[in-house]
Amino acid sequence: MRRVTAFGSAGALVTATLIAGAVAAPVASADIRHGQDSQTRGAEIAAARAAEAGIDWKDCPADWAIAKPVQCGWVTVPLDYAKPNGKKIKLAVDRIGNTGTKAERQGALVYNPGGPGGSGLRFPLRVTTKNPLWVNTSKAYDFVGFDPRGVGHSAPISCADPQEFVKAPKMDPVPDSEADKRVQRKLAGEYADGCGERSGEMLPQMTTPNTVRDLDVIRAALGEKKLNFLGVSYGTYIAAVYGTMYPTHVRRMIADSVVNPSREKIWYEANLDQDVAFETRWKDWQDWVAKNDASFHLGDTRAKVQDQWLKLRATAKKNPIGGVVGPAELIGFFQSAPYYDSSWVPVATVFSKYVAGDTQALVDAAAPDLSDTAGNIASENGNAVYTAVECTDAKWPTSWKKWDRDNSKLHKNYPFMTWANAWLNLPCATWPAKQQTPPTVKTGKGLPPVLIVQSTRDAATPYDGAVELHKRFKGSRLITEKDAGSHGVTGLTNPCINERVDTYLLTGKVGAADVTCAPHATPKP
């Protein structure tokens, strides 16, 4: 199954981010440096080395499936920034030059799609595929993507054998008994142990602040005095921490679909909030399916569509469909509808075919493909990075009673994702690496205006996160897409948003006030 790049995707488990010379820039703000002097100095040393070395751009390796004229290269960073002369890892980066004139060029625009665990290497393809939303921006900017530490080609980590990781069917995430909970707790503990066994050296260094330091080293390697950055989903938390740690290094920054940056939310509470928001957006999708009953024949009310879902779930629980699609695999597939409006029609179509008697369409969509070894390696790696970053970033509850109480209570009213999300995150309760304290996100001195974009009904990153970042980053502007809920707003066609994103990236202007936009067009069957 594909990895959904949002910070709390249940699908991957249940189916299983002193500089000298041309790039001189002020060092990180003093309040962040206090108590982290060795890491701060290590990051400065690494950035200075990267600025001197630059990036040796070449055609991308054939097996990366990134064709010319996109070029690829490597940026070297310390595994541990407190030991800049110790072990190094290489980060994969790629780029395509700006399409406009030399005079039009404004630098590099670096992108992160989220996760944790998402790769940004496909970002330059928005230029080669002539994506209309990015034509104006690409005239001014080189488009730069990268694999964050631990991801893809950048010293990838692993927590389990990929083929075993994707095998199906898995246990129903919704427990029927205390015995079921004990089995799931055992699986979560074994997964945490597997992370330690397979990637133990990397785990303590798999943090958002280290990804932020890596991002600043990439900026230096690109020869850029200041960073232009577009972060989506978890990429907004990278943006929030970068703006806090390196405020004077920021030129333009967009945070799209925002992780709540409050220390109290990172990460346990954020995932509980997600369960509530997923239920809301799940119901939005069901309402749309009911409205289009002439196309899908799944029921002309939300209640009827929900009944069809519960019937499907019960059938798959009793006898996994095709022998491989149980409730866990169903959630892994169906969760993409609350995530993205672009999945509304495909998910409803597969559901409709199943109800009409075509089970194969559902098996093809929801079951793992054991022959796709490269895809399974990527899926397992994505889940490993997701787990490693969230578990290492912050201290998690170790009391099973707390997990059980919180998730049992939530499940009563928000059953779609609650338990699946709980089991995905439970390895953090027995994590084998030292857990850190998240930074306090705030406006560092010299931070320019940041543009924040968010839909009000986003499931993966609830709207309150955008409001919180807006409060913390003084001078920021918030574009709200009202009555919409697709995750990743800047990639959608909505002129009210698209024109403001272009204006900001091309001129730096955020407008005099926050803006509320009407929703983008609803999908048509």
Sequence and secondary structure as in RCSB ss.txt:
>XXXX:A:sequence
MRRVTAFGSAGALVTATLIAGAVAAPVASADIRHGQDSQTRGAEIAAARAAEAGIDWKDCPADWAIAKPVQCGWV
TVPLDYAKPNGKKIKLAVDRIGNTGTKAERQGALVYNPGGPGGSGLRFPLRVTTKNPLWVNTSKAYDFVGFDPRG
VGHSAPISCADPQEFVKAPKMDPVPDSEADKRVQRKLAGEYADGCGERSGEMLPQMTTPNTVRDLDVIRAALGEK
KLNFLGVSYGTYIAAVYGTMYPTHVRRMIADSVVNPSREKIWYEANLDQDVAFETRWKDWQDWVAKNDASFHLGD
TRAKVQDQWLKLRATAKKNPIGGVVGPAELIGFFQSAPYYDSSWVPVATVFSKYVAGDTQALVDAAAPDLSDTAG
NIASENGNAVYTAVECTDAKWPTSWKKWDRDNSKLHKNYPFMTWANAWLNLPCATWPAKQQTPPTVKTGKGLPPV
LIVQSTRDAATPYDGAVELHKRFKGSRLITEKDAGSHGVTGLTNPCINERVDTYLLTGKVGAADVTCAPHATPKP
>XXXX:A:secstr
     STT  HHHH      GGG      HHHHTT HHHHHHHHHHHHHHHHH    EE  GGG   TT EEEEE
EEESSTT TTS EEEEEEEEE  SS TTT  EEEEEE  TTT   TTTTHHHHTT GGGHHHHHHEEEEEE  TT
STTSS   SS HHHHH S    SS SSHHHHHHHHHHHHHHHHHHHHHHTTTGGG SHHHHHHHHHHHHHHTT S
SEEEEEEEHHHHHHHHHHHH GGGEEEEEEEEE    TTTTTHHHHHHHHHHHHHHHHHHHHHHHHTHHHH S S
SHHHHHHHHHHHHHHHHHS BTTTB HHHHHHHHTHHHH GGGHHHHHHHHHHHHTT  HHHHHHHS  TT HHH
HHHHHHHHHHHHHHHHHHS     HHHHHHHHHHHHHH TTTHHHHHHHHGGGGG SS           TT    
EEEEETT SSS THHHHHHHHHSTT EEEEETT   S GGGS  HHHHHHHHHHHHH    SS EEE        
